[in-house]
Amino acid sequence: MRVKMLVTSLATLLAASMIAVPASGAPPVTSLRGMHDIDAPAQIPELKRYQKDGEPFERAYVDQPPLIPHRIDGYQVDLKFNKCLSCHSWKNYKKYGATKVSRTHFIDRNGKELANVAPRRYFCTQCHVPQANAKPLVENTFTPVEALGGE
């Protein structure tokens, strides 16, 4: 019993010492907020200007969810109602000149095709976001594959 307690104590002490001591020479972790005290009020970021209904940005990679080419302020998307489907449903897309919801959005996690949008695809803004010409928060060296870059 004493040996078991001693081994457990030593293992705990060893694990704690490995966590508590950062690797030497490692850069400090920085927040996107900058070097501000966590308790200090955050500076309100500049509001982004979303384009009015217009041409969508090109996609940068295969299977990238399309960006939303219009504002969505005030859109209700909850368990009872999805404002996006008012225009993008298969029933209404032609009437509003909107892109219709992809067939992939009607397939559930088990591969079964449904009559309505699958629950895992119902909350549009999990994948789709309004497009804005905003400055990146971090450096980005991403380049699209040649097939999508038109080269």
C-alpha positions in Angstrom: 0.0 0.0 0.0 2.8 2.4 0.9 4.7 1.6 -2.3 1.6 2.2 -4.4 1.1 5.6 -2.7 4.7 6.5 -3.2 4.6 5.6 -6.9 1.4 7.5 -7.4 2.8 10.6 -5.6 6.0 10.5 -7.7 4.1 10.1 -10.9 1.8 13.1 -10.0 4.8 15.2 -9.1 6.6 14.3 -12.4 3.5 15.1 -14.5 3.0 18.4 -12.7 6.6 19.5 -13.2 6.4 18.7 -16.9 3.3 20.9 -17.3 4.5 23.8 -15.1 7.9 24.3 -16.8 7.6 25.8 -20.3 10.1 24.8 -22.9 13.0 27.2 -23.0 13.1 29.5 -25.9 9.4 28.9 -26.7 7.7 32.2 -27.9 5.1 33.5 -25.4 1.5 32.8 -26.2 -0.3 35.9 -27.6 -3.9 36.6 -28.0 -5.6 38.1 -31.0 -6.6 40.9 -28.7 -2.9 41.8 -28.3 -0.9 42.0 -25.1 -3.8 43.2 -22.8 -4.6 42.2 -19.3 -7.5 39.6 -19.5 -9.5 41.8 -17.1 -9.1 44.9 -19.2 -12.0 45.9 -21.4 -11.5 44.8 -25.0 -11.4 47.5 -27.7 -14.4 47.3 -29.9 -13.3 46.2 -33.4 -14.1 48.2 -36.4 -17.4 47.2 -38.0 -16.9 45.4 -41.3 -18.7 46.7 -44.4 -20.6 43.8 -45.9 -21.3 44.2 -49.6 -24.9 44.6 -50.7 -26.4 41.7 -52.7 -23.8 41.1 -55.3 -21.6 38.6 -57.0 -20.2 36.0 -54.6 -16.5 35.7 -53.9 -14.8 32.8 -55.7 -14.2 29.7 -53.6 -10.6 29.0 -52.6 -10.7 25.2 -52.1 -12.8 22.2 -53.0 -16.0 21.8 -50.9 -15.6 25.3 -49.4 -19.0 26.4 -48.2 -20.0 29.4 -50.3 -19.9 32.8 -48.6 -23.2 34.7 -48.1 -23.2 37.6 -50.6 -25.5 39.8 -48.5 -26.1 41.0 -45.0 -27.8 38.7 -42.5 -28.3 41.1 -39.6 -31.5 40.1 -37.8 -32.0 36.8 -39.6 -33.8 34.3 -37.4 -32.2 30.9 -37.5 -33.4 28.7 -34.6 -35.3 25.5 -33.9 -38.6 27.1 -35.0 -37.6 29.1 -38.1 -34.8 29.5 -40.6 -35.0 32.8 -42.5 -32.4 31.6 -45.0 -34.8 28.9 -46.3 -37.4 31.7 -47.1 -35.3 32.4 -50.3 -32.9 29.5 -50.7 -35.4 26.6 -50.4 -36.1 24.5 -53.5 -39.6 25.9 -53.4 -38.6 29.6 -53.4 -35.1 30.0 -54.9 -36.3 30.8 -58.5 -38.8 33.4 -57.2 -36.1 35.3 -55.3 -33.2 34.6 -57.7 -31.3 32.9 -54.9 -29.0 29.9 -54.9 -30.9 26.8 -53.9 -29.8 24.7 -51.0 -27.5 21.9 -52.2 -28.9 18.3 -52.3 -26.1 17.4 -49.8 -28.0 19.4 -47.2 -30.9 16.8 -47.3 -28.7 13.8 -46.4 -28.5 12.8 -42.7 -25.4 11.5 -41.0 -26.3 7.9 -41.9 -26.5 8.7 -45.6 -30.3 8.7 -45.7 -31.9 11.3 -48.0 -34.6 13.3 -46.3 -37.6 15.4 -47.5 -36.3 18.4 -45.5 -33.0 19.9 -44.7 -31.1 17.5 -42.4 -30.7 18.7 -38.8 -26.9 18.8 -39.0 -27.2 21.2 -42.0 -30.1 23.4 -40.7 -28.1 26.1 -38.9 -26.6 27.7 -42.0 -24.1 30.0 -40.2 -22.2 27.0 -38.8 -20.5 26.9 -42.3 -21.7 29.9 -44.3 -20.7 33.4 -43.3 -21.3 36.8 -44.8 -18.5 37.9 -47.1 -16.6 41.1 -46.3 -13.4 42.5 -47.6 -11.8 42.4 -44.1 -8.2 42.4 -43.2 -7.1 39.0 -41.9 -6.5 38.7 -38.2 -3.4 36.6 -38.7 -0.9 36.2 -41.5 -2.2 33.8 -44.2 -0.1 32.2 -46.9 -2.8 30.0 -48.3 -3.0 29.7 -52.1 -5.8 27.8 -53.8 -5.1 24.7 -55.8 -4.4 25.4 -59.5 -7.6 23.8 -60.6 -9.6 26.5 -58.7 -7.2 29.3 -59.4 -8.0 29.3 -63.1 -4.4 28.6 -64.0 
